[in-house]
Amino acid sequence: MSQGKHQWYILRTISGKEMKVKEMIEGYRKNNPVYAENISQILVPTEKVYTTRAGKKVLKEKVLFSGYVFVQLELTPDIELTLQDTTNVVNFVRSREGERRPEPVPEQQILTMLGQAEAREMEASDSAADYVVGESVKVNFGPFSGFIGEIKEVNREKRELTVMVKVFGRETPLKLDNSQVERE
């Protein structure tokens, strides 16, 4: 596959439909050799976040740039028309001067954006792992939510903490995930 003429473009989509658009474009690539040759990559940058659903902690992927799908391709009139007419796609992002052709995005900007997405994930995982024994934390999840305690043990591999909280005047150990506490 020749990457010489392949450039990055941004598709504006209906918010919340980014993954559906990505799946549809991947379907075009799978079913048509012309699209397979001309479309290199389809990206929807995401980050992993913990949410609470029905009282349980759930790991979920959150789209970083809501309403946008990044596509590396060789833009031909046929591909441009097909992508514009894809369900849930509003249009290509175009230049501000009112140009009719979609505006390519410099690859360095895409790499910077992807680097920021990776840095956010690394930052989230690093910040959760830097608790130390003796530190005071507040429980923010579960039946002991709101209790303040002291960290007695840190298990970095499992991302677990043993926190001592006072329940009815007695010290009680709680095994908690790093995401269930916050610094006091």
Secondary structure by P-SEA (a helix, b strand, c coil): cccccbbbbbbbccccaaaaaaaaaaaaaaccaaaaaccccccbbbbbbbbbcccbbbbbbbbccccbbbbbccccaaaaaaaaacccccccccccccccccccccaaaaaaaaaaaaaaaaaaaaaaacccccbbbbbcccccccbbbbbccccccccccbbbbbcccbbbbbbccccccccc
